[in-house]
Amino acid sequence: MMPRVDVMNGNKAAAVGAMLAGPDIIAAYPITPQTPLVEYLTRFVADGELNSVMSEVESEHTAMSILTGASLAGSRTFTATSSQGLALMYEPYFRASTLRLPIVMGIVNREMISPQTLWGSPQDSLTLRDAGWLQIYVEDNQEILDMIIQAYKVAEDNRVLLPINICYDGFYLSHMTEKVNIPAKEQVNAFLPAYKPEHIILDPERPMAVDPLTNGPLLTEYRQKHMEAQQNALGVIEEVDREYREKFGRGYGGLIEEYRCEDADALIVTMGSMTGAAKDAVDMKRSESLKIGLIKIRTVRPFPAHRLFETIKGKKAFGVVDRNVSFGWHTGILFQETRAALYELDEKVPCAAFVGGLGGVDITARHFCRAIDHIFRCAADNRSAGETIWLKREDG
């Protein structure tokens, strides 16, 4: 297959990325807004474009259970889900990471119940950020395709060997179309070698115990190695991003993307598809002589603490815009993570927390301009905003 350009939605971009990576086993249950992704993969298999076994399952719990066994047997695997489907999957989801299985899963982000809603928000995946998986959040459909391919390279690296989520905003990306560059299958094969597991092998000729009842001291050893693998992934993600840029001409900054940060007095921190509107706002405020820059956080697990530390230190203020909430903190999750990462700074940088876009509401450039004005007030006063600022529809 030759390189080509197509116009496609985010779900198709994820399906094409998975097809190029060549999973042996796919098991997935449809759920809005992920459903078309499963349909695309099924069609690719039926049309002979994808040589994979497509397992039709009765639930997300079953899907992850099947992939656990398949990965233990040495197969490259793929699945995808959203929201309540992810919640139903939780038991084998946690087990897949602690068994160190490099499963790749797309999460088409959607709000959790209740009240009932179908619209986009990373609340579903962020709620499970401490279940041991790697989690990468993307901005657009091109990044979806590229990161599905990169995900296998990261997850299957012997320094990592952990499952990974590629997370993208439901409807904003899953159902919206844009131009996507599709690499040739031969190029992807050269970039992504065949998966040959050595850490876990189910072979009757070489019997081994998998997941036996484990006492405390040994469990501690497992957890320590799991944590070390997460930290190893920080470097591997950066390496894979650089290699991908060299081979395909596209890179995303590794752990974070920095936009107009070098000479900035203050910074705004974003994640996911909202970043495009935020960059527009940065450009607008730059035209008003406000030196604002932007950080797009791409990896939540492992968290890019060092990169954030180096980028934010010396700035006069920063603000974080969250499309989720951290119950009990009265802020968003990303704000808490970012502030914790800066604990070792010699001088505390004034900060502001913003929450908006819940339930699929747009976060507009006007919202971001308002947020930037708040951040510069924090800089002028040399103190943090007292409470979370809610970016509501009437403000935009």
Buried (B, 14 or more C-beta within 10 A) or exposed (E): EEEEEEEBBBBBBBBBBBBBBBBBBBBBBBBBBBBBBBBBBBEBBEEEBBEBBBBEBEEBBBBBBBBBBBBBBBBBBBBBBBBBBBBBBBEBBBBBBBBBBBBBBBBBBBBBEEEEBBBBBBBBBBBBBEBBBBBBBBBBBBBBBBBBBBBBBBBBBEBBBBBBBBBBBBBBBBBBBEEBBBBBBEBBEEBBEEBEBEEBBBEEEEEEEEEEEEEEEEEEEEEEEBEEBBEBBBBBBBBBBEBBBEEBEBBBBBBBBBBBBEEBBBBBBBBBBBBBBBBBBBBBBBEEEBBBBBBBBBBBBBBBBEBBBEBBEEBBBBBBBBBBBBEEEEBBBBBBBBBEBBEEEEEEBBBBBBBBBBEBBBBBBBBBBBBBEBBBBBBEEEEBBEEBBEBEEEBB
